[in-house]
Amino acid sequence: MRRISGRDVAEAAGCSQATVSRVIKSDPRISRETRLRVLETARRLGYDMRTASGTWGIGVIVAFNPKDISGYYGNILAAVTREIFRRGLYPELIWRQELPEGNIRSFRGIIDLYRTPISELVAAFQVPIVQINGDSNHLNHIWSVNSDSASGIAAAVRHLLRNGHRDIRYVSLEGILSEKTKATHRWKGFLSAMHSAGIADPENRAIFFRLEMDTEQKQLERAIRDAVREGCTALICVNAVHTLKVNAALHALHLRIPEDISIIDWEYDGVSEYLDPPRTTVITDYPKLAAEALDLLLEVLDSKRTPPDRLVQTKLKIRKSTAKCPVPAG
């Protein structure tokens, strides 16, 4: 079969070869209408759309707030961009606020870091997409690579149970709706592990609310204080950045870790191991998530098959913030 050339694309799109070249290079001087027409034509004809350096462009959808960059999103963005470069490809950031305009750039495929609703992805792009910790829809060329947080949090629950803890509280400052809809299923993993241990009403063993302002820190302190008064002896905090807010609340309440209360956090790279005491954590394997996402995307592009979605295990790292359940006084 004859290889499709830039001239073929130009003729089919009704423009010059120079315009095709400028579109592939994402030249901002080209109008949106022309760019869209050329890219749709190139994709339909199967034209090899590489950058001037000869590498494929891989779009990466992001939509970060400044506070996000040091937590999960910062870690996964760093891992994904490193992995793309490592494979000789070229990452191009797509701000979610650009959608549905994002489809007018010359990507070979896309990795979505922000759990963009499938309806938005379908409306914006005509290339294969892999969501990390999101949903999939193979009929619309969307796959997913998810962190198996359920297994990690189940390991955390079992560790606490072996140390005699029964009243274990799940702490999320993202709100219950967010927890129920996460593709990582960490809330479901907590409930399943607690039910399996014969713990009654684990649904009521949680501290849920959205902590968005510094003045709301007192709410967190009150919630933890009330939980301890009800008999809670262990906490599992499921957001790495919120680890510091929970830590501040425990200090404000003069609760000693682990003498008064055991705590398991989500790993905050460069922080968790240096807290006093170092935290027992559930660790997300960001490099593995990134590698699996690129493997899956390239498999879809190269083989034209419909491979299955992928799951990446989390693991429990035991440090000094957990101990035997304290014996009640008296």
Short mmCIF file of the C-alpha atoms (twelve columns), coordinates in Angstrom:
data_MODEL
# 
_entry.id   MODEL 
# 
loop_
_atom_site.group_PDB 
_atom_site.id 
_atom_site.type_symbol 
_atom_site.label_atom_id 
_atom_site.label_alt_id 
_atom_site.label_comp_id 
_atom_site.label_asym_id 
_atom_site.label_seq_id 
_atom_site.Cartn_x 
_atom_site.Cartn_y 
_atom_site.Cartn_z 
_atom_site.pdbx_PDB_model_num 
ATOM 1   C CA . MET A 1   0.000   0.000  0.000  1 
ATOM 2   C CA . ARG A 2   1.328   3.430  -0.970 1 
ATOM 3   C CA . ARG A 3   2.327   5.629  1.957  1 
ATOM 4   C CA . ILE A 4   0.085   8.674  2.443  1 
ATOM 5   C CA . SER A 5   1.981   11.914 1.864  1 
ATOM 6   C CA . GLY A 6   1.490   15.500 2.928  1 
ATOM 7   C CA . ARG A 7   0.490   16.276 -0.665 1 
ATOM 8   C CA . ASP A 8   -2.330  13.718 -0.439 1 
ATOM 9   C CA . VAL A 9   -3.606  15.371 2.736  1 
ATOM 10  C CA . ALA A 10  -3.320  18.839 1.203  1 
ATOM 11  C CA . GLU A 11  -5.295  17.824 -1.887 1 
ATOM 12  C CA . ALA A 12  -8.026  16.118 0.131  1 
ATOM 13  C CA . ALA A 13  -8.255  19.023 2.602  1 
ATOM 14  C CA . GLY A 14  -8.163  21.723 -0.089 1 
ATOM 15  C CA . CYS A 15  -5.024  23.502 1.130  1 
ATOM 16  C CA . SER A 16  -1.298  23.719 0.449  1 
ATOM 17  C CA . GLN A 17  1.387   21.306 1.638  1 
ATOM 18  C CA . ALA A 18  2.881   24.177 3.632  1 
ATOM 19  C CA . THR A 19  -0.396  24.523 5.511  1 
ATOM 20  C CA . VAL A 20  -0.388  20.796 6.321  1 
ATOM 21  C CA . SER A 21  3.145   21.118 7.674  1 
ATOM 22  C CA . ARG A 22  2.190   24.119 9.812  1 
ATOM 23  C CA . VAL A 23  -0.807  22.279 11.234 1 
ATOM 24  C CA . ILE A 24  1.308   19.278 12.209 1 
ATOM 25  C CA . LYS A 25  3.741   21.663 13.953 1 
ATOM 26  C CA . SER A 26  0.806   23.343 15.809 1 
ATOM 27  C CA . ASP A 27  1.620   26.715 14.244 1 
ATOM 28  C CA . PRO A 28  -0.701  29.224 15.985 1 
ATOM 29  C CA . ARG A 29  -1.094  31.254 12.790 1 
ATOM 30  C CA . ILE A 30  -3.354  28.608 11.274 1 
ATOM 31  C CA . SER A 31  -7.063  29.178 11.893 1 
ATOM 32  C CA . ARG A 32  -9.077  26.743 13.961 1 
ATOM 33  C CA . GLU A 33  -11.275 25.795 10.986 1 
ATOM 34  C CA . THR A 34  -8.305  25.003 8.757  1 
ATOM 35  C CA . ARG A 35  -6.483  23.126 11.511 1 
ATOM 36  C CA . LEU A 36  -9.531  20.996 12.249 1 
ATOM 37  C CA . ARG A 37  -10.114 20.209 8.571  1 
ATOM 38  C CA . VAL A 38  -6.480  19.208 7.986  1 
ATOM 39  C CA . LEU A 39  -6.243  17.018 11.098 1 
ATOM 40  C CA . GLU A 40  -9.526  15.261 10.390 1 
ATOM 41  C CA . THR A 41  -8.351  14.599 6.828  1 
ATOM 42  C CA . ALA A 42  -4.938  13.366 7.986  1 
ATOM 43  C CA . ARG A 43  -6.495  10.979 10.484 1 
ATOM 44  C CA . ARG A 44  -9.013  9.694  7.963  1 
ATOM 45  C CA . LEU A 45  -6.297  8.992  5.396  1 
ATOM 46  C CA . GLY A 46  -3.911  7.483  7.966  1 
ATOM 47  C CA . TYR A 47  -1.201  10.119 7.512  1 
ATOM 48  C CA . ASP A 48  1.901   9.727  9.720  1 
ATOM 49  C CA . MET A 49  1.595   12.924 11.818 1 
ATOM 50  C CA . ARG A 50  4.926   13.390 13.540 1 
ATOM 51  C CA . THR A 51  6.475   16.555 14.905 1 
ATOM 52  C CA . ALA A 52  9.369   18.291 13.154 1 
ATOM 53  C CA . SER A 53  11.754  16.277 15.366 1 
ATOM 54  C CA . GLY A 54  10.307  13.028 14.045 1 
ATOM 55  C CA . THR A 55  8.539   12.061 17.283 1 
ATOM 56  C CA . TRP A 56  4.887   11.382 17.934 1 
ATOM 57  C CA . GLY A 57  2.943   13.843 20.045 1 
ATOM 58  C CA . ILE A 58  1.064   12.345 23.014 1 
ATOM 59  C CA . GLY A 59  -1.541  14.639 24.566 1 
ATOM 60  C CA . VAL A 60  -1.782  14.745 28.382 1 
ATOM 61  C CA . ILE A 61  -4.987  16.213 29.811 1 
ATOM 62  C CA . VAL A 62  -4.453  18.206 33.011 1 
ATOM 63  C CA . ALA A 63  -6.485  20.714 35.028 1 
ATOM 64  C CA . PHE A 64  -4.578  21.432 38.218 1 
ATOM 65  C CA . ASN A 65  -5.167  23.874 40.987 1 
ATOM 66  C CA . PRO A 66  -1.950  25.260 42.537 1 
ATOM 67  C CA . LYS A 67  -2.562  23.164 45.662 1 
ATOM 68  C CA . ASP A 68  -2.669  19.970 43.580 1 
ATOM 69  C CA . ILE A 69  0.814   20.148 42.144 1 
ATOM 70  C CA . SER A 70  2.577   18.755 45.228 1 
ATOM 71  C CA . GLY A 71  0.269   15.771 45.711 1 
ATOM 72  C CA . TYR A 72  -1.219  13.050 43.534 1 
ATOM 73  C CA . TYR A 73  -1.494  15.113 40.351 1 
ATOM 74  C CA . GLY A 74  2.046   16.409 40.595 1 
ATOM 75  C CA . ASN A 75  3.376   12.859 41.060 1 
ATOM 76  C CA . ILE A 76  1.381   11.322 38.227 1 
ATOM 77  C CA . LEU A 77  2.148   14.189 35.819 1 
ATOM 78  C CA . ALA A 78  5.874   13.840 36.509 1 
ATOM 79  C CA . ALA A 79  5.733   10.059 36.038 1 
ATOM 80  C CA . VAL A 80  3.749   10.250 32.786 1 
ATOM 81  C CA . THR A 81  5.911   12.939 31.161 1 
ATOM 82  C CA . ARG A 82  9.094   11.051 32.118 1 
ATOM 83  C CA . GLU A 83  7.694   7.856  30.618 1 
ATOM 84  C CA . ILE A 84  6.649   9.577  27.391 1 
ATOM 85  C CA . PHE A 85  10.122  11.109 26.945 1 
ATOM 86  C CA . ARG A 86  11.775  7.794  27.859 1 
ATOM 87  C CA . ARG A 87  10.021  6.156  24.910 1 
ATOM 88  C CA . GLY A 88  11.162  8.807  22.458 1 
ATOM 89  C CA . LEU A 89  7.740   10.441 22.246 1 
ATOM 90  C CA . TYR A 90  6.743   14.043 22.883 1 
ATOM 91  C CA . PRO A 91  4.220   15.096 25.573 1 
ATOM 92  C CA . GLU A 92  1.898   18.038 24.959 1 
ATOM 93  C CA . LEU A 93  -0.269  19.321 27.794 1 
ATOM 94  C CA . ILE A 94  -3.967  19.844 27.146 1 
ATOM 95  C CA . TRP A 95  -5.654  22.007 29.752 1 
ATOM 96  C CA . ARG A 96  -9.117  20.677 30.351 1 
ATOM 97  C CA . GLN A 97  -10.419 24.236 30.062 1 
ATOM 98  C CA . GLU A 98  -9.481  24.024 26.361 1 
ATOM 99  C CA . LEU A 99  -11.976 21.276 25.662 1 
ATOM 100 C CA . PRO A 100 -13.579 20.745 23.203 1 
ATOM 101 C CA . GLU A 101 -10.901 22.728 21.357 1 
ATOM 102 C CA . GLY A 102 -8.243  20.176 22.269 1 
ATOM 103 C CA . ASN A 103 -8.925  18.056 19.187 1 
ATOM 104 C CA . ILE A 104 -7.357  20.583 16.834 1 
ATOM 105 C CA . ARG A 105 -3.793  19.526 17.649 1 
ATOM 106 C CA . SER A 106 -1.827  16.674 16.109 1 
ATOM 107 C CA . PHE A 107 -1.799  14.001 18.813 1 
ATOM 108 C CA . ARG A 108 -1.355  10.341 18.071 1 
ATOM 109 C CA . GLY A 109 -3.045  9.410  21.333 1 
ATOM 110 C CA . ILE A 110 -4.002  10.930 24.675 1 
ATOM 111 C CA . ILE A 111 -3.515  10.159 28.354 1 
ATOM 112 C CA . ASP A 112 -6.099  11.769 30.618 1 
ATOM 113 C CA . LEU A 113 -4.982  12.484 34.186 1 
ATOM 114 C CA . TYR A 114 -8.102  14.321 35.291 1 
ATOM 115 C CA . ARG A 115 -10.957 11.807 34.999 1 
ATOM 116 C CA . THR A 116 -12.598 13.896 32.289 1 
ATOM 117 C CA . PRO A 117 -16.208 12.745 31.706 1 
ATOM 118 C CA . ILE A 118 -16.385 10.319 28.795 1 
ATOM 119 C CA . SER A 119 -18.959 12.486 27.023 1 
ATOM 120 C CA . GLU A 120 -16.446 15.364 26.909 1 
ATOM 121 C CA . LEU A 121 -13.666 13.116 25.631 1 
ATOM 122 C CA . VAL A 122 -15.856 11.688 22.879 1 
ATOM 123 C CA . ALA A 123 -16.911 15.194 21.808 1 
ATOM 124 C CA . ALA A 124 -13.344 16.543 21.766 1 
ATOM 125 C CA . PHE A 125 -11.113 13.806 20.333 1 
ATOM 126 C CA . GLN A 126 -10.997 11.177 17.610 1 
ATOM 127 C CA . VAL A 127 -7.862  9.358  18.826 1 
ATOM 128 C CA . PRO A 128 -7.376  6.556  21.385 1 
ATOM 129 C CA . ILE A 129 -7.410  7.737  25.001 1 
ATOM 130 C CA . VAL A 130 -6.206  6.126  28.227 1 
ATOM 131 C CA . GLN A 131 -7.576  7.489  31.476 1 
ATOM 132 C CA . ILE A 132 -5.449  7.024  34.582 1 
ATOM 133 C CA . ASN A 133 -7.679  6.312  37.584 1 
ATOM 134 C CA . GLY A 134 -10.751 6.956  35.488 1 
ATOM 135 C CA . ASP A 135 -13.399 5.140  33.486 1 
ATOM 136 C CA . SER A 136 -13.220 3.339  30.168 1 
ATOM 137 C CA . ASN A 137 -15.508 2.984  27.164 1 
ATOM 138 C CA . HIS A 138 -13.954 0.768  24.534 1 
ATOM 139 C CA . LEU A 139 -16.679 1.461  21.970 1 
ATOM 140 C CA . ASN A 140 -15.499 5.067  21.982 1 
ATOM 141 C CA . HIS A 141 -11.772 4.176  22.054 1 
ATOM 142 C CA . ILE A 142 -11.272 5.030  25.731 1 
ATOM 143 C CA . TRP A 143 -9.297  2.690  28.017 1 
ATOM 144 C CA . SER A 144 -8.267  2.936  31.663 1 
ATOM 145 C CA . VAL A 145 -5.331  2.094  33.900 1 
ATOM 146 C CA . ASN A 146 -6.365  2.246  37.537 1 
ATOM 147 C CA . SER A 147 -4.534  2.031  40.820 1 
ATOM 148 C CA . ASP A 148 -5.872  -0.868 42.874 1 
ATOM 149 C CA . SER A 149 -6.378  1.228  45.990 1 
ATOM 150 C CA . ALA A 150 -8.949  -1.245 47.292 1 
ATOM 151 C CA . SER A 151 -6.252  -3.861 47.873 1 
ATOM 152 C CA . GLY A 152 -3.947  -1.328 49.543 1 
ATOM 153 C CA . ILE A 153 -6.566  -0.076 51.941 1 
ATOM 154 C CA . ALA A 154 -7.665  -3.639 52.701 1 
ATOM 155 C CA . ALA A 155 -4.051  -4.401 53.662 1 
ATOM 156 C CA . ALA A 156 -4.098  -1.321 55.904 1 
ATOM 157 C CA . VAL A 157 -7.279  -2.500 57.639 1 
ATOM 158 C CA . ARG A 158 -5.873  -6.003 58.160 1 
ATOM 159 C CA . HIS A 159 -2.669  -4.568 59.637 1 
ATOM 160 C CA . LEU A 160 -4.664  -2.542 62.164 1 
ATOM 161 C CA . LEU A 161 -6.922  -5.484 63.000 1 
ATOM 162 C CA . ARG A 162 -3.895  -7.674 63.715 1 
ATOM 163 C CA . ASN A 163 -2.819  -5.028 66.205 1 
ATOM 164 C CA . GLY A 164 -6.137  -5.267 68.031 1 
ATOM 165 C CA . HIS A 165 -7.885  -2.202 66.583 1 
ATOM 166 C CA . ARG A 166 -11.619 -2.550 65.942 1 
ATOM 167 C CA . ASP A 167 -12.863 1.027  65.713 1 
ATOM 168 C CA . ILE A 168 -11.002 2.176  62.616 1 
ATOM 169 C CA . ARG A 169 -12.095 5.414  60.967 1 
ATOM 170 C CA . TYR A 170 -11.741 6.263  57.281 1 
ATOM 171 C CA . VAL A 171 -10.763 9.927  56.795 1 
ATOM 172 C CA . SER A 172 -11.502 11.696 53.511 1 
ATOM 173 C CA . LEU A 173 -11.559 15.453 53.100 1 
ATOM 174 C CA . GLU A 174 -12.816 15.143 49.518 1 
ATOM 175 C CA . GLY A 175 -16.386 14.293 50.496 1 
ATOM 176 C CA . ILE A 176 -18.398 11.088 50.369 1 
ATOM 177 C CA . LEU A 177 -19.662 11.588 46.800 1 
ATOM 178 C CA . SER A 178 -16.104 11.787 45.494 1 
ATOM 179 C CA . GLU A 179 -15.152 8.639  47.397 1 
ATOM 180 C CA . LYS A 180 -18.117 6.674  46.071 1 
ATOM 181 C CA . THR A 181 -17.320 7.505  42.443 1 
ATOM 182 C CA . LYS A 182 -13.547 6.988  42.376 1 
ATOM 183 C CA . ALA A 183 -12.394 4.334  39.932 1 
ATOM 184 C CA . THR A 184 -9.732  3.250  42.441 1 
ATOM 185 C CA . HIS A 185 -12.504 1.909  44.762 1 
ATOM 186 C CA . ARG A 186 -10.671 2.706  47.983 1 
ATOM 187 C CA . TRP A 187 -13.915 3.337  49.923 1 
ATOM 188 C CA . LYS A 188 -15.334 0.027  48.693 1 
ATOM 189 C CA . GLY A 189 -12.072 -1.646 49.711 1 
ATOM 190 C CA . PHE A 190 -12.387 -0.258 53.226 1 
ATOM 191 C CA . LEU A 191 -16.001 -1.396 53.569 1 
ATOM 192 C CA . SER A 192 -15.221 -4.863 52.209 1 
ATOM 193 C CA . ALA A 193 -12.255 -5.369 54.546 1 
ATOM 194 C CA . MET A 194 -14.238 -4.227 57.576 1 
ATOM 195 C CA . HIS A 195 -17.245 -6.405 56.700 1 
ATOM 196 C CA . SER A 196 -14.942 -9.397 56.183 1 
ATOM 197 C CA . ALA A 197 -13.602 -8.882 59.713 1 
ATOM 198 C CA . GLY A 198 -17.105 -8.868 61.154 1 
ATOM 199 C CA . ILE A 199 -17.063 -5.139 61.996 1 
ATOM 200 C CA . ALA A 200 -20.626 -3.825 62.188 1 
ATOM 201 C CA . ASP A 201 -21.691 -0.686 60.311 1 
ATOM 202 C CA . PRO A 202 -18.356 0.278  58.739 1 
ATOM 203 C CA . GLU A 203 -20.303 2.831  56.673 1 
ATOM 204 C CA . ASN A 204 -20.614 4.846  59.868 1 
ATOM 205 C CA . ARG A 205 -16.901 4.640  60.629 1 
ATOM 206 C CA . ALA A 206 -15.764 7.553  58.504 1 
ATOM 207 C CA . ILE A 207 -14.921 11.230 58.721 1 
ATOM 208 C CA . PHE A 208 -16.277 12.832 55.564 1 
ATOM 209 C CA . PHE A 209 -16.428 16.468 54.582 1 
ATOM 210 C CA . ARG A 210 -14.786 18.807 52.109 1 
ATOM 211 C CA . LEU A 211 -12.027 20.793 53.778 1 
ATOM 212 C CA . GLU A 212 -11.423 23.786 51.534 1 
ATOM 213 C CA . MET A 213 -10.619 26.646 53.899 1 
ATOM 214 C CA . ASP A 214 -8.066  27.005 56.683 1 
ATOM 215 C CA . THR A 215 -10.839 28.044 59.076 1 
ATOM 216 C CA . GLU A 216 -12.423 24.609 58.589 1 
ATOM 217 C CA . GLN A 217 -9.442  22.931 60.251 1 
ATOM 218 C CA . LYS A 218 -11.350 23.214 63.549 1 
ATOM 219 C CA . GLN A 219 -14.085 21.037 62.043 1 
ATOM 220 C CA . LEU A 220 -11.543 18.317 61.414 1 
ATOM 221 C CA . GLU A 221 -10.259 18.595 64.969 1 
ATOM 222 C CA . ARG A 222 -13.794 18.282 66.350 1 
ATOM 223 C CA . ALA A 223 -14.545 15.289 64.124 1 
ATOM 224 C CA . ILE A 224 -11.409 13.434 65.258 1 
ATOM 225 C CA . ARG A 225 -12.010 14.369 68.910 1 
ATOM 226 C CA . ASP A 226 -15.571 13.025 68.718 1 
ATOM 227 C CA . ALA A 227 -14.392 9.816  67.033 1 
ATOM 228 C CA . VAL A 228 -11.827 9.212  69.783 1 
ATOM 229 C CA . ARG A 229 -14.449 9.815  72.465 1 
ATOM 230 C CA . GLU A 230 -16.618 7.180  70.749 1 
ATOM 231 C CA . GLY A 231 -13.780 4.649  70.964 1 
ATOM 232 C CA . CYS A 232 -11.798 5.161  67.757 1 
ATOM 233 C CA . THR A 233 -8.186  3.992  68.098 1 
ATOM 234 C CA . ALA A 234 -6.987  4.173  64.476 1 
ATOM 235 C CA . LEU A 235 -7.369  6.405  61.427 1 
ATOM 236 C CA . ILE A 236 -6.750  5.795  57.734 1 
ATOM 237 C CA . CYS A 237 -6.246  9.055  55.817 1 
ATOM 238 C CA . VAL A 238 -6.720  8.453  52.090 1 
ATOM 239 C CA . ASN A 239 -5.255  11.621 50.570 1 
ATOM 240 C CA . ALA A 240 -1.530  12.350 50.704 1 
ATOM 241 C CA . VAL A 241 -1.858  16.132 50.887 1 
ATOM 242 C CA . HIS A 242 -4.503  15.903 53.615 1 
ATOM 243 C CA . THR A 243 -2.004  13.954 55.728 1 
ATOM 244 C CA . LEU A 244 -0.604  17.266 56.976 1 
ATOM 245 C CA . LYS A 245 -4.033  18.597 57.945 1 
ATOM 246 C CA . VAL A 246 -4.804  15.415 59.874 1 
ATOM 247 C CA . ASN A 247 -1.380  15.566 61.505 1 
ATOM 248 C CA . ALA A 248 -2.004  19.167 62.606 1 
ATOM 249 C CA . ALA A 249 -5.389  18.186 64.053 1 
ATOM 250 C CA . LEU A 250 -3.878  15.332 66.066 1 
ATOM 251 C CA . HIS A 251 -1.226  17.635 67.518 1 
ATOM 252 C CA . ALA A 252 -3.833  20.263 68.377 1 
ATOM 253 C CA . LEU A 253 -5.764  17.578 70.262 1 
ATOM 254 C CA . HIS A 254 -2.565  16.418 72.052 1 
ATOM 255 C CA . LEU A 255 -3.049  12.886 70.727 1 
ATOM 256 C CA . ARG A 256 0.176   10.914 70.684 1 
ATOM 257 C CA . ILE A 257 0.993   8.731  67.704 1 
ATOM 258 C CA . PRO A 258 0.883   5.754  68.058 1 
ATOM 259 C CA . GLU A 259 0.450   5.624  71.859 1 
ATOM 260 C CA . ASP A 260 -3.026  7.169  71.818 1 
ATOM 261 C CA . ILE A 261 -4.027  6.584  68.216 1 
ATOM 262 C CA . SER A 262 -2.539  4.703  65.265 1 
ATOM 263 C CA . ILE A 263 -2.604  6.314  61.848 1 
ATOM 264 C CA . ILE A 264 -2.103  5.095  58.293 1 
ATOM 265 C CA . ASP A 265 -1.778  7.671  55.505 1 
ATOM 266 C CA . TRP A 266 -1.447  7.652  51.744 1 
ATOM 267 C CA . GLU A 267 2.231   8.020  50.904 1 
ATOM 268 C CA . TYR A 268 3.335   11.633 50.510 1 
ATOM 269 C CA . ASP A 269 6.666   11.277 48.755 1 
ATOM 270 C CA . GLY A 270 9.447   13.036 50.624 1 
ATOM 271 C CA . VAL A 271 7.180   13.810 53.591 1 
ATOM 272 C CA . SER A 272 5.634   10.666 55.110 1 
ATOM 273 C CA . GLU A 273 8.891   9.037  56.128 1 
ATOM 274 C CA . TYR A 274 10.126  12.244 57.802 1 
ATOM 275 C CA . LEU A 275 7.093   12.993 59.969 1 
ATOM 276 C CA . ASP A 276 7.365   12.304 63.688 1 
ATOM 277 C CA . PRO A 277 6.847   9.407  63.888 1 
ATOM 278 C CA . PRO A 278 7.358   8.216  60.291 1 
ATOM 279 C CA . ARG A 279 4.005   7.233  58.851 1 
ATOM 280 C CA . THR A 280 2.776   3.811  57.860 1 
ATOM 281 C CA . THR A 281 1.363   4.400  54.381 1 
ATOM 282 C CA . VAL A 282 -0.372  2.960  51.348 1 
ATOM 283 C CA . ILE A 283 1.930   3.583  48.391 1 
ATOM 284 C CA . THR A 284 0.731   4.287  44.849 1 
ATOM 285 C CA . ASP A 285 3.202   3.103  42.205 1 
ATOM 286 C CA . TYR A 286 3.228   6.191  39.952 1 
ATOM 287 C CA . PRO A 287 5.991   4.978  37.583 1 
ATOM 288 C CA . LYS A 288 4.103   1.709  37.079 1 
ATOM 289 C CA . LEU A 289 0.827   3.555  36.397 1 
ATOM 290 C CA . ALA A 290 2.587   5.695  33.794 1 
ATOM 291 C CA . ALA A 291 4.320   2.726  32.155 1 
ATOM 292 C CA . GLU A 292 1.106   0.698  31.986 1 
ATOM 293 C CA . ALA A 293 -0.772  3.668  30.512 1 
ATOM 294 C CA . LEU A 294 1.834   4.104  27.744 1 
ATOM 295 C CA . ASP A 295 1.970   0.349  27.118 1 
ATOM 296 C CA . LEU A 296 -1.802  0.210  26.757 1 
ATOM 297 C CA . LEU A 297 -2.027  3.287  24.521 1 
ATOM 298 C CA . LEU A 298 0.728   2.057  22.202 1 
ATOM 299 C CA . GLU A 299 -0.804  -1.418 22.076 1 
ATOM 300 C CA . VAL A 300 -4.085  0.093  20.930 1 
ATOM 301 C CA . LEU A 301 -2.334  2.261  18.327 1 
ATOM 302 C CA . ASP A 302 0.005   -0.390 16.969 1 
ATOM 303 C CA . SER A 303 -2.144  -3.512 16.973 1 
ATOM 304 C CA . LYS A 304 -5.642  -2.096 16.392 1 
ATOM 305 C CA . ARG A 305 -6.872  -4.625 18.963 1 
ATOM 306 C CA . THR A 306 -9.181  -4.037 21.902 1 
ATOM 307 C CA . PRO A 307 -6.966  -4.952 24.875 1 
ATOM 308 C CA . PRO A 308 -8.349  -5.090 28.415 1 
ATOM 309 C CA . ASP A 309 -8.018  -2.280 30.928 1 
ATOM 310 C CA . ARG A 310 -5.211  -2.610 33.462 1 
ATOM 311 C CA . LEU A 311 -4.898  -2.511 37.240 1 
ATOM 312 C CA . VAL A 312 -1.756  -1.534 39.189 1 
ATOM 313 C CA . GLN A 313 -1.293  -2.819 42.721 1 
ATOM 314 C CA . THR A 314 -0.715  -0.572 45.715 1 
ATOM 315 C CA . LYS A 315 1.320   -1.708 48.710 1 
ATOM 316 C CA . LEU A 316 1.470   -1.080 52.447 1 
ATOM 317 C CA . LYS A 317 4.671   0.351  53.896 1 
ATOM 318 C CA . ILE A 318 4.834   -0.209 57.663 1 
ATOM 319 C CA . ARG A 319 6.653   2.445  59.662 1 
ATOM 320 C CA . LYS A 320 6.225   3.688  63.249 1 
ATOM 321 C CA . SER A 321 2.800   5.357  63.281 1 
ATOM 322 C CA . THR A 322 0.903   2.130  64.051 1 
ATOM 323 C CA . ALA A 323 1.069   0.023  67.218 1 
ATOM 324 C CA . LYS A 324 -0.961  -2.314 69.391 1 
ATOM 325 C CA . CYS A 325 -4.382  -0.990 70.323 1 
ATOM 326 C CA . PRO A 326 -4.081  0.879  73.654 1 
ATOM 327 C CA . VAL A 327 -5.752  -0.856 76.603 1 
ATOM 328 C CA . PRO A 328 -8.690  1.263  77.851 1 
ATOM 329 C CA . ALA A 329 -8.091  2.762  81.296 1 
ATOM 330 C CA . GLY A 330 -9.963  1.189  84.202 1 
# 
